[in-house]
Amino acid sequence: MSYVDEVIQLVIEKNPAEPEFHQAVKEVLESLPSRQHKILSMYYIDKKNLEQIAESFNCNEKTIRRQKLEAIKRFKEKFNT
């Protein structure tokens, strides 16, 4: 199961009567660059901390934090309009 599928499944379980919301979440997830997908997956699904994620990408923790925040910003933009 892909990261998007896993997240959508969780969204459906928590919000079963909101198909428009499910679709909106899916659209945002699919619009993210693959690196941001992976970061969110490792952070929220695999429960890794930013330091562990940075190690796996062989980069600075600040870079991972910025990428994570950019992905979250896309969600906020989609749902605050």
Secondary structure, 3 states (H helix, E strand, C coil): CCHHHHHHHHHHHHCCCCHHHHHHHHHHHHHCCHHHHHHHHHHHHCCCCHHHHHHHHCCCHHHHHHHHHHHHHHHHHHHCC
